[in-house]
Amino acid sequence: MSVSADQGAMPAGGAAPVIRKVRADQPWRWLEAGWADLRTIPAVSLGYGCAFLFLSFSIAGILFLAGFSALLPVFGAGFLLIGPLLAVGLYEASRKLEAGERVRLADVVFVSSRNLSQLALVGAMLAGAFIIWLRIAGWIFALFYGPVGIPPLSEFAPMLLLSPRGLALLAIGTAVGGVIAFAVFALSAISVPLLLARDIDAVTAVLTSIRAVRENFWTMLLWGWIVALLTGFGIATWFLGLAVIFPLLGHATWHAQRALVGEG
């Protein structure tokens, strides 16, 4: 379910946005709507996805050259934390499509919004969560292996999968990472696109996102799993799949926000 761009506008200082209860199968509808947007503006969407792919390759290359290739899965998980901010141009593209406006590549690369400072604040929150995740991952590794250097990925993978200590590290790291990821998902699920749709502050957007997750818990849990699984698949293809998956999820997240938030 969606509302027009004009209906989505809300003056600063107004009432808190209203959260809609949505059906459990809605995440699949959001993906369909995201795919429709991608097909409508393939050059813009896939161009954005290729830029994200180039960024992913660059980070992976730096890690390999620096001898930290074992951190690649950690940084891959971190993309889930900061992805909502990186997709801001895709939200803008879907907003323009919904409003019947022409979408140009410049519009999504240089997003113009009255809420740029609030978007930056949410971005700082997500970047902080990413840094915390990197720190915690380092602590967990040191807890099991002590103050030793991280081996290359070719040695690190067998270390994790073929020893009891490595399997314990993998289990605890996955559990801790899952908790952090879900907490960040709750505050960022719709907060960034909401800041593009409405004239509200970052705190209101984040609290609205948390309320949307709480009041549609099972639906949003499914959505979180879809995002994680598709992102994981994209990373497993040496990031190549992200050229399509990233813009698809970005457009779909815009439609998730429109479905979950009513007039306030």
N, C-alpha and C positions, 0 to 999 in steps of 0.2 A: 504494500500500500504506500502511496506517495502523495505528497502535497506539492503545490507549486512553489517556486522560489519566493514569490511575494508572500505567500502564506507562511513560509519559513522564517521570514524576517521578524526580529524582535528587538525593540529598543533596549539599550543598555539599562540595567537596573530594573527591568521588568520582572514578572513572575518567573519562577523556575520552570523550565520546559517540562511538559507532561510526557510521561513514559507510557507508550502503548504496550499492551500485552499482545504478543504475536504468536502464531501457530508454530509448532515444533518443526515443521518442514520448511519454514521460511528461508533458512540459509541456502537451500537449493534454488529458491526463487531469486535470491540476491545474486547468486552465481549466474543464473540465466540473464538477469538484467545487466550484470557486469559484462557478460559475453556479448550481449546486444550492443552495448556501448563500444566495446573493442572493435566489433565488426563495422560499426558506423564510422569510426575514425581510426582505421587500422594504422595509417601512417604515423599519426600522433601517438597512439597507444604503444605500438611496437617500437617506435623511435625512443619513447620514454623507457620501455623495457630494455632496449639495447644499451641505453646509457647506464641503467642500473647493472646490466651484465658487465659492462666495461669496468664499473666501480668494483664489482665483485672480483673480477679477474685481477684488477690492480692490487686489491688488498691481499688476495691469495698469493700473487707474485711476490709482494713485499715480505709476506710471512715465510715463503720458501727461501728467498734470498737471504733473509736474516737468520735462517736456521730454526724458525719457530713453526714449521709446518704442522706440528702436532696440535697447535692452537687453532687450526682451521675449523674443526667442529665447534669449538667454543665461540669463535667469531660468527660461524654460521648460525648458531643459536641466538647470538646477539642481534642478528638481522631481524629476528622476530620481535625484539624489543623496540628497535628504532625504526622498523619498517613503516609504521603508521605516519611518521613525519616525512619520510622519504617519498611517500606516495601523495603528498599534498597536491602536486600538479595534476595527478589523475582525478582527485576529488574535484578540482576546479574544472577539469574537462567534462566530467559527468554533470556538474552543476550547470555548465553552459549548455550542454545537450538538453538537459531537462527544461531549461528556460527557452529553448528554441534558438539559441545564439550560435553563431559560427565559432568553431573551435580551431585555433591556430596553434602551432607548436610554441610560438613565443608566449602565448597565454599560459601554457602549462609550465614552461621553463621559468618564466618571471611572473609568478603568481602575484596579483595585485589584490590586497584585502585590507579592509579597515582594521582587521584584527592581527596584523603582522606581529606586533609586540606580544600579544597573547599566544600566538602560534610559537613564537620563539621561547616563551616561558614553558610551554608544554614540551617543546623540543629539549630544553634544558633538563626537564624532569626525566625524559626518556634517555638522554645521554647519561644522566646520573645513574639511572638504573643499569645501563650497559656497563658503566665503570664498576659499579658494585658487583655485577655478575662476574666480570673478569677477575676482580679481587677475590671473590668467594671461590671461584674455580681454582685459582692459584692456591688458596688455603687448603682446599680439599686435597689437591694433589700433594702438597707438602705434608699433610696429615698422614698420608699413606706411604709416601716415598722419601720424606725428609727433604732437607735443603739440597737437592740435586738438580742439575739442569734438565730441562724437558728434552727428551730425545726426539729425533726426526719422526715424522708420521709413519714411515716404514717400520720403525722399531716400536713406536708407541702403540700402534694398533694390536700387534701380538701381545704386548705387555698387558693391555687391557683385557683382551679376550681369552688369553690362554693361561691365566694365573688366577688363583683365588683372590689375591689382593687386588689385582686389576679389575676383576668382576665386581668386587665390593666397591671399589672406587667408582666404577661405571654406574652401579645401582644407586649409590648415595648421590653422586653428581647429577644423575638424571632426576632423582626425586627432588633435590634442592632446586635444580634448574626449573623443574616443572612448577614448583610453588612460586618462584620468582616470576616466571613467564606468565602464570595465570594472574598474579597480582598486577603486573604491568598491563596485561591484556584488559583487565577490568577498567583501569584508568584511561586506557588509550583506545578502547574498542571503537568508540564513535566520537571521542572528544575533538580530534583534529578536524574531521569533516564538519562537525557541528560548529566549530569556530569560523568556518567558511560560510556556513548557511545562515548563521545568526550573529548579531552584534552582542555578544556576551563575553565575559571574562574567562580566563583559563581555569580558574578554580570552579566556576559554575559548570564549565564544559566537562571537566574531569569528574566532578560529583555526579553530573547527569549520566556520564558513561558508566560509572560504578552502579548507579541506580538501575540503569538499563540491564546490566548484567545480572544484578540481584533479582530483579523482578521478572526476568526471562531467563532464569538460570540454565535450564536444560537446553533451551534453544541456543543460548550463547555458548554453552559448553560444546554443543555440536559445531557451532560456527568456529570456535577456537580450534577444535580438532581438525576441521577442514582446512583452516589456514595453516596450521602446523604441518599437516600431512602434505599438502600441496607444496609448501615451502621446502619441506624436507626432500620431496621428490625433485624439486628444482635444483637443490644443492647437490643431490646425489648424481645428477647428470652433469657434474662439473659446472654447475651454474647455468648451463645453456637453457634449461627449461624455464629459468626465471625470466627470460626475455618475454615469455608469454604469460607465465603464472603471475608475475608481479603486477603487470597492468590489469590482468583479470581480477585479482584480489583487490586492487586499488579501486577500480570502478564498482565492484560489488560492495565494498565497504561504504561507499557513498550511499548506495541504495539501502544498506542496512541501517544507516543513520536516519534516512528519510522514513523508513518503516517503523523505527522504534520510537522516534520523538515526534510528539504532536504539538499543537499550539499551546503555549503557556501564558 
